[in-house]
Amino acid sequence: MSTTARPIRKGFINAGGGQIHFRAAGSGPPIILQHDSPRSSVLQIPQLEAFSDTFTAIAIDTPGYGNSTPLNLGRPLEIPDFGRALAEAVAGFGVERAPVYGVHTSSKITLAFSAAHPERVAIAITDGLSMPATVDHAFIDAYMKPFVIEESGGYLAAEWTRVLDFQTWFPWFTKSKATRQVRKAHNMQTLHEYSMDLFMAGPHFSDAYRAAMVFRPLPYIEKLKARTHIMCRQDDVLHGYLAALPDPLPAGCTKESVVPDREVWRNRLRELFTEYTDWKGAAGFTPPDPFAASGTADRVLSSYVDVPGGQMLVRRTGDAKSGRPILFLHDLPGSARADEPLLMALAKAAGRPVYAFDLPGCNESSPATFATGAGIIDAIHAGLGALKLDAVDVVATGLSTAFAVLLAASHPGRVNRVLADALFVADPSQRTEMKVNYAPDLRPQRDGSHLHRCYHMLRAQELSWPWYDGSATAVRKIDPELDAASLHIRLIDTLKQYAHFAEPILAACEIDVEGLLPKLGDKLIVAVREDDVRYAAAARSTGQKITRPGPLGARADVFAKALSP
């Protein structure tokens, strides 16, 4: 096995009316890896690294987890629903037949998929398949305590404590000597990754989890036709269920108890993948482009483009062929995910496609190779080139207006107009002050204080400008936008890259926006807002002025009219 590191690339495929997010590495025939609940494909990164020397290893986010669209069937979800979603995902990849691996929750998804689509399965590997004799609904209700997002932010402490308890007791809600798990404590990075997965799933964290707990595997095992291997490590809390399997198992179905050694376990997986993969028919696998679909203004599609430093996440809404594209740059910190309602409203009002870039170091976008204004502009410019967008109008908000101005000044042929919402104009001393205070230390702490520090920073941005200024002159005299769901999204998309989220903020503070404005001439449109101190400097700047409405629909209409040909 080669020890050469192979890059892990992220992507989306369109499937089942939504999108499936995945991580993939390597080349050659594909293998499909799934995670347990409430995790994401992050859990399978070690396996992607291990198996990418031989295979195209693909780790998918189950619908409702990670960055995959939740299933919305108007009823409680069942494991066969996720089995059908897996079938749609595999078809969306263009994979005819491949080995499929599932662990814990996804072992049952794999089982349902294998039973329904034996022709698509080279081998189904279920790892940690539980087979309880009865369904204990009281236990399930306690285990699946709802994840409720609260505007106060009080849920942060409860959910961080649940993360810690998941690692300490089984079941997590029963604290006793008998339920204590005796093992080495997870390090902070592992806890952080677990918490981000839980927070990304949020109110959907129990969708597949609960479905797995009520699922009865035996009828599906009895009708298996695909080659199936049921395995479990001896240090897994579900190992005892191997003894509950029927004897004999159906033809082509085997079981195995694996010693509690992760390398032995991983080598056994490699043996199974090697023996049963399709070495001829599946070679040269390439995932499809989710932007191949033309799109509409009532749906946001996501994809990635290659930029210096790695990949940048891009959102698109509207018909890709309906006119000059609009590029949207989100405020900092966070991403454009919380702005999706505005993106769709703008695409509808303008009758043009809207592309939104998650800036380097934000959400799932790779950090910039050089964390400077020029480095971030290089990434934006490369993203436009990868999308073949020769000329765009730019709508930017907050701190990202600095990048919009620099982009237009640096690449005038690529930018038709810039609409700056809350144009960031500050003198050198103000920018230096903001570099010191605007981006606090958000490194994960065992007491969970980093969650509250981030949440209240984001909340305070609606109340004061700058957010850390407690003076009376800093008060924003507006109706604040404190929607709990939007704050939750911004929290996640900031904390995912706690080590890099400050880089674009500091880069924006380095840009002399006022000195660059003369280069834009009549390309600049400045949105102003009465009685909002964040817009005070913008109101004094050059450029065409428009009044920025508060309501989202009216704002989209005004922006679209200002950018109309």
NORDAGI-V486771 format. One record per residue. N is the residue number from 1. SS is DSSP state (alpha for helix, beta for strand, coil for the rest). OMEGA is omega in whole degrees, 0 to 359 (999 if undefined). NEAR is the number of other ideal C-beta (glycine too) atoms within 12 Angstrom. Layout:
n = <N:N>
ss = <SS:SS>
omega = <OMEGA:OMEGA>
near = <NEAR:NEAR>
//
This chain:
n = <1:2:3:4:5:6:7:8:9:10:11:12:13:14:15:16:17:18:19:20:21:22:23:24:25:26:27:28:29:30:31:32:33:34:35:36:37:38:39:40:41:42:43:44:45:46:47:48:49:50:51:52:53:54:55:56:57:58:59:60:61:62:63:64:65:66:67:68:69:70:71:72:73:74:75:76:77:78:79:80:81:82:83:84:85:86:87:88:89:90:91:92:93:94:95:96:97:98:99:100:101:102:103:104:105:106:107:108:109:110:111:112:113:114:115:116:117:118:119:120:121:122:123:124:125:126:127:128:129:130:131:132:133:134:135:136:137:138:139:140:141:142:143:144:145:146:147:148:149:150:151:152:153:154:155:156:157:158:159:160:161:162:163:164:165:166:167:168:169:170:171:172:173:174:175:176:177:178:179:180:181:182:183:184:185:186:187:188:189:190:191:192:193:194:195:196:197:198:199:200:201:202:203:204:205:206:207:208:209:210:211:212:213:214:215:216:217:218:219:220:221:222:223:224:225:226:227:228:229:230:231:232:233:234:235:236:237:238:239:240:241:242:243:244:245:246:247:248:249:250:251:252:253:254:255:256:257:258:259:260:261:262:263:264:265:266:267:268:269:270:271:272:273:274:275:276:277:278:279:280:281:282:283:284:285:286:287:288:289:290:291:292:293:294:295:296:297:298:299:300:301:302:303:304:305:306:307:308:309:310:311:312:313:314:315:316:317:318:319:320:321:322:323:324:325:326:327:328:329:330:331:332:333:334:335:336:337:338:339:340:341:342:343:344:345:346:347:348:349:350:351:352:353:354:355:356:357:358:359:360:361:362:363:364:365:366:367:368:369:370:371:372:373:374:375:376:377:378:379:380:381:382:383:384:385:386:387:388:389:390:391:392:393:394:395:396:397:398:399:400:401:402:403:404:405:406:407:408:409:410:411:412:413:414:415:416:417:418:419:420:421:422:423:424:425:426:427:428:429:430:431:432:433:434:435:436:437:438:439:440:441:442:443:444:445:446:447:448:449:450:451:452:453:454:455:456:457:458:459:460:461:462:463:464:465:466:467:468:469:470:471:472:473:474:475:476:477:478:479:480:481:482:483:484:485:486:487:488:489:490:491:492:493:494:495:496:497:498:499:500:501:502:503:504:505:506:507:508:509:510:511:512:513:514:515:516:517:518:519:520:521:522:523:524:525:526:527:528:529:530:531:532:533:534:535:536:537:538:539:540:541:542:543:544:545:546:547:548:549:550:551:552:553:554:555:556:557:558:559:560:561:562:563:564:565>
ss = <coil:coil:coil:coil:coil:coil:coil:coil:beta:beta:beta:beta:beta:beta:beta:coil:coil:beta:beta:beta:beta:beta:beta:beta:beta:coil:coil:coil:coil:beta:beta:beta:beta:coil:coil:coil:coil:coil:coil:coil:alpha:alpha:alpha:alpha:alpha:alpha:alpha:alpha:alpha:alpha:alpha:coil:coil:coil:coil:beta:beta:beta:beta:beta:coil:coil:coil:coil:coil:coil:coil:coil:coil:coil:coil:coil:coil:coil:coil:coil:coil:coil:alpha:alpha:alpha:alpha:alpha:alpha:alpha:alpha:alpha:alpha:alpha:alpha:alpha:alpha:alpha:coil:coil:coil:coil:beta:beta:beta:beta:beta:beta:coil:alpha:alpha:alpha:alpha:alpha:alpha:alpha:alpha:alpha:alpha:alpha:alpha:coil:alpha:alpha:alpha:beta:beta:beta:beta:beta:beta:beta:coil:coil:coil:coil:coil:coil:coil:coil:coil:alpha:alpha:alpha:alpha:alpha:alpha:alpha:coil:coil:coil:coil:coil:coil:coil:coil:coil:coil:coil:alpha:alpha:alpha:alpha:alpha:alpha:alpha:alpha:alpha:alpha:alpha:alpha:alpha:alpha:beta:coil:coil:coil:coil:coil:coil:coil:coil:coil:coil:beta:coil:coil:coil:coil:coil:coil:coil:alpha:alpha:alpha:alpha:alpha:alpha:alpha:alpha:alpha:alpha:alpha:alpha:alpha:alpha:alpha:alpha:alpha:coil:coil:alpha:alpha:alpha:alpha:alpha:alpha:alpha:alpha:coil:coil:coil:alpha:alpha:alpha:alpha:alpha:coil:coil:coil:coil:coil:beta:beta:beta:beta:beta:beta:coil:coil:coil:coil:coil:alpha:alpha:alpha:alpha:alpha:alpha:coil:coil:coil:coil:coil:coil:coil:coil:beta:beta:beta:beta:beta:beta:coil:coil:coil:alpha:alpha:alpha:alpha:alpha:alpha:alpha:alpha:alpha:alpha:alpha:alpha:alpha:alpha:alpha:coil:coil:coil:coil:coil:coil:coil:coil:coil:coil:coil:coil:coil:alpha:alpha:alpha:coil:coil:coil:coil:coil:coil:coil:beta:beta:beta:beta:beta:beta:beta:beta:coil:coil:beta:beta:beta:beta:beta:beta:beta:beta:coil:coil:coil:coil:coil:coil:coil:coil:beta:beta:beta:beta:coil:coil:coil:coil:coil:coil:coil:alpha:alpha:alpha:alpha:alpha:alpha:alpha:alpha:alpha:alpha:alpha:alpha:alpha:alpha:coil:coil:coil:beta:beta:beta:beta:coil:coil:coil:coil:coil:coil:coil:coil:coil:coil:coil:coil:coil:coil:coil:alpha:alpha:alpha:alpha:alpha:alpha:alpha:alpha:alpha:alpha:alpha:alpha:alpha:alpha:coil:coil:coil:coil:coil:beta:beta:beta:beta:beta:beta:alpha:alpha:alpha:alpha:alpha:alpha:alpha:alpha:alpha:alpha:alpha:alpha:alpha:coil:coil:coil:coil:beta:beta:beta:beta:beta:beta:beta:coil:coil:coil:coil:coil:coil:alpha:alpha:alpha:alpha:alpha:alpha:alpha:alpha:alpha:alpha:coil:coil:coil:coil:coil:coil:coil:coil:coil:coil:coil:alpha:alpha:alpha:alpha:alpha:alpha:alpha:alpha:alpha:alpha:alpha:alpha:coil:coil:coil:beta:coil:coil:coil:coil:coil:coil:coil:alpha:alpha:alpha:beta:coil:coil:coil:coil:coil:coil:coil:coil:alpha:alpha:alpha:alpha:alpha:alpha:alpha:alpha:alpha:alpha:alpha:alpha:coil:coil:coil:coil:coil:alpha:alpha:alpha:alpha:alpha:alpha:alpha:alpha:alpha:alpha:coil:coil:alpha:alpha:alpha:alpha:alpha:alpha:alpha:alpha:alpha:alpha:alpha:beta:beta:beta:beta:beta:coil:coil:coil:coil:alpha:alpha:alpha:alpha:alpha:alpha:alpha:coil:coil:coil:coil:beta:beta:beta:beta:coil:coil:coil:coil:alpha:alpha:alpha:alpha:alpha:alpha:alpha:alpha:alpha:alpha:alpha:coil:coil:coil>
omega = <180:177:180:180:177:185:174:181:180:180:175:167:176:183:172:181:178:178:175:177:181:168:181:178:175:179:183:183:184:166:184:180:179:184:173:181:1:188:177:180:174:181:185:179:177:179:175:179:184:189:185:177:186:187:160:182:184:176:184:170:176:178:182:182:183:181:179:180:176:171:179:183:178:180:175:184:180:182:176:175:179:174:177:178:176:178:179:179:180:177:179:175:185:181:180:186:184:169:181:181:175:182:180:181:184:172:178:175:178:180:180:178:182:180:183:186:183:181:182:190:172:169:174:179:177:185:182:181:180:180:181:182:179:176:180:185:178:177:182:180:179:182:185:175:187:174:185:179:183:181:179:185:182:181:183:180:181:184:175:177:177:177:179:182:176:183:190:183:168:358:190:186:177:184:181:176:184:184:182:176:182:179:180:180:178:175:187:180:178:177:179:180:178:182:178:176:179:182:176:177:175:180:179:187:182:185:180:182:179:180:179:183:179:183:179:186:192:180:180:178:184:182:180:174:179:174:186:178:181:186:175:176:184:177:178:180:180:184:183:182:175:181:181:180:179:179:10:173:177:178:180:180:182:177:183:171:185:180:184:179:188:179:176:178:181:178:177:175:180:179:181:179:182:183:191:181:179:187:182:188:187:181:178:182:174:180:182:180:180:179:176:175:184:175:177:183:178:181:176:174:179:176:176:171:178:178:175:181:180:184:175:178:182:172:177:173:184:180:184:185:190:178:181:182:172:176:180:176:187:174:181:355:178:180:177:184:179:181:185:176:177:179:181:179:180:178:180:183:183:185:183:177:176:176:178:179:166:188:181:181:181:177:184:180:179:173:179:175:175:186:178:176:179:179:180:175:176:179:179:181:178:178:177:179:180:180:181:177:186:181:183:161:183:169:181:182:175:185:181:175:177:179:178:179:180:178:181:179:183:184:186:180:183:184:179:177:177:172:184:178:188:179:183:177:181:178:184:181:177:181:177:178:181:177:181:193:193:184:182:177:182:177:182:178:183:178:177:185:179:179:181:180:180:184:184:169:181:180:182:178:177:188:185:174:346:190:185:183:182:182:179:181:180:184:174:185:183:168:186:175:186:177:186:181:179:177:179:178:182:176:181:187:169:187:178:180:181:181:185:187:183:187:177:176:180:179:179:181:178:187:177:184:183:179:181:187:179:180:183:180:183:175:190:172:185:175:179:184:184:175:178:184:179:182:186:181:179:181:181:185:175:177:177:182:171:178:183:178:175:182:188:182:179:179:179:179:181:179:182:179:180:182:184:182:999>
near = <17:13:9:11:14:25:20:32:30:41:40:42:39:33:34:26:20:29:37:46:42:47:41:41:35:33:23:29:30:44:47:51:50:53:45:39:43:42:38:43:41:36:34:40:29:25:37:36:26:31:40:35:23:26:41:39:42:47:47:52:46:57:40:41:44:42:41:42:32:31:34:17:20:7:10:20:33:25:42:30:33:45:42:27:43:50:31:30:47:42:25:32:34:25:40:20:32:44:44:49:52:47:37:35:44:49:47:48:52:52:51:44:43:48:36:29:30:26:18:35:41:38:36:50:47:52:45:38:47:37:32:22:13:12:18:16:14:14:20:23:17:18:28:31:25:22:29:21:28:23:21:17:28:19:30:38:20:23:39:35:26:33:33:29:25:32:26:24:23:22:26:27:21:18:16:13:10:11:17:16:24:13:14:8:13:20:13:22:16:24:30:31:31:33:42:38:40:41:41:39:38:32:25:34:37:32:37:47:39:32:35:45:35:28:38:25:40:23:17:35:36:19:20:34:21:34:29:43:39:44:38:34:26:20:20:28:22:32:28:19:28:29:16:22:31:20:12:12:24:27:13:21:34:25:27:27:25:29:18:16:13:18:16:19:31:27:19:25:38:27:22:32:39:23:17:30:36:27:21:12:17:30:20:16:29:19:31:23:24:34:33:17:25:18:31:21:31:17:27:38:41:43:40:38:38:23:34:28:26:26:33:44:42:48:47:46:40:38:24:30:17:21:23:27:41:48:45:51:54:44:45:45:42:41:42:43:35:35:40:32:29:41:46:31:31:44:40:29:30:35:25:36:39:49:43:49:52:51:54:46:42:47:44:43:44:35:33:35:21:21:33:26:37:23:32:47:41:28:43:47:33:31:43:30:20:23:30:17:33:16:21:40:38:46:50:46:42:42:49:47:45:46:52:53:46:40:44:41:31:24:31:19:15:31:40:32:35:49:47:51:41:41:46:46:36:33:16:17:11:23:30:15:16:31:23:17:24:35:36:26:16:30:23:31:21:21:16:30:19:31:39:26:28:42:41:26:35:42:28:28:37:29:26:27:36:35:34:21:22:14:11:10:13:21:22:29:20:23:15:23:28:24:21:25:22:32:35:36:33:38:42:41:39:43:41:39:37:33:21:35:41:33:35:47:42:30:40:46:35:30:38:23:43:28:21:33:32:18:24:35:19:16:34:38:39:40:36:30:30:19:18:30:25:38:32:26:28:40:25:16:31:27:34:24:23:31:25:36:25:21:15:25:18:19:30:36:24:31:41:32:21:34:38:21:13>
//
